[in-house]
Amino acid sequence: MEFALDATTREWMERVQGFLDEHIRPAEPVLEVQYASAADPFDYEPPIKTELKEKAKAAGLWNLFLPDKEFGAGLTNLQYAPLAEITGHSIDLAPESFNCSPPDAGNMELLAQYGTEAQQEEWLRPLLDGSIRSCFAMTEPKVASSDPNNLQTRIVRDGDDYVISGHKWWTTGICRPDTKLIIVMGLTDPDAPPGKQHSMVLVPRDTPGIEITRSLPVFGFPHHAYGGHGEVVFTDVRVPAANVLGTEGGGFAIAQARLGPGRIHHCMRLLGHAERAVELMCRRAHERVTFGTPLAEQGVVQEWIADARMDIEQARLLVMKTAWLMDTVGNKGARVEISTIKVVVPRITARIVDRAIQVFGGAGVSNDLPLANYYVEARYLQIGDGPDEVHKRAVARRELRKYAG
């Protein structure tokens, strides 16, 4: 097997890392100050974000995740993986600075793959340009949304329109002022076979009948930089039938197409969290002395650092293998590997960040460092994009099939 990164990947990594070091890391405290001074952080776009996006676009570091050169950088999943990891070092700034942040990245992929020419012109082009943002309304509070067949939001055909009524939550990004598009998944035909009952519809954010009842915090973090996580009620929301994405009844298949790349992108960024946590932990271990001995000489701290390095290297190999499979056999062919990394990477990241927090003591649980935010990300992603238990079931079923009969 060839483990070396190709020349294209190395060149892009150098450019992305250079931009992160020169522009993004120095901007992290600026972002905090700007949000703190905002009267309503959800109805506010920090100037530093706009400045960074303009610089990244001018540097050609834009839409890195899209493999189609018509829309993005034309990189494979394997080539993009190390770039996404670098952006994971600064989760509140870096992904969006390169126009590679969720949920927009997944929505752009869907529009590029399933959108009509008219839909791409109206929504994909502005998203690619970064002039608007979007969100994805799938999860519902009253059903187990890990099984999309449970979703109850109704999308009913009425002449040349669809009428949408339902209750969603964890609609990330809907609270930000520049979010103009909601992709809504709902039930169009309850009598159809499982997997054919649901559809996705493109809904302009300003359509009458949409009410954001609140933004859900995550472990107390408001997540202003994400645009919040909205709880949303749709009451007789009417859109043209031409706004269906793909085909009616195709929502389940489209959701699987969206979640595959989304899951691996999350894992790539989480490796960036883990790497920066190790960096912070090592620097702290050299600086701090307890009971007359530097932390770096304490056996337990050395063990934590060694375990972290070994965990990261193993997890990265799994992620790179999965990216390679997605490039060579497709997302469907790599679905079990996607499930594998979806369980492994958040778990090892949470463990590494937890130990880094321990090394920092009180500072580790404060907002003076990114560690608390990293921990929240890693723990949340053991539920988001499908709970770990669902993914473990997929892995177990493939193993069991080998020995059946």
Secondary structure as UniProt FT lines:
FT   HELIX           7..19
FT   HELIX           20..24
FT   HELIX           25..37
FT   HELIX           41..43
FT   HELIX           47..58
FT   TURN            59..60
FT   TURN            64..65
FT   TURN            69..71
FT   HELIX           77..87
FT   HELIX           88..90
FT   TURN            91..93
FT   HELIX           94..97
FT   TURN            98..99
FT   TURN            102..103
FT   HELIX           104..114
FT   HELIX           117..119
FT   HELIX           120..124
FT   HELIX           125..129
FT   STRAND          133..137
FT   TURN            141..142
FT   TURN            145..146
FT   HELIX           148..150
FT   STRAND          154..158
FT   TURN            159..160
FT   STRAND          161..172
FT   TURN            173..175
FT   TURN            177..178
FT   STRAND          179..187
FT   TURN            190..191
FT   TURN            194..195
FT   STRAND          198..204
FT   TURN            205..206
FT   TURN            208..209
FT   STRAND          210..215
FT   TURN            219..220
FT   HELIX           224..226
FT   STRAND          229..240
FT   HELIX           241..243
FT   STRAND          244..245
FT   TURN            248..249
FT   HELIX           251..287
FT   STRAND          289..290
FT   TURN            291..292
FT   STRAND          293..294
FT   HELIX           295..297
FT   HELIX           299..333
FT   HELIX           335..360
FT   HELIX           361..365
FT   TURN            367..368
FT   HELIX           371..380
FT   TURN            381..385
FT   HELIX           388..401
FT   TURN            402..403
//
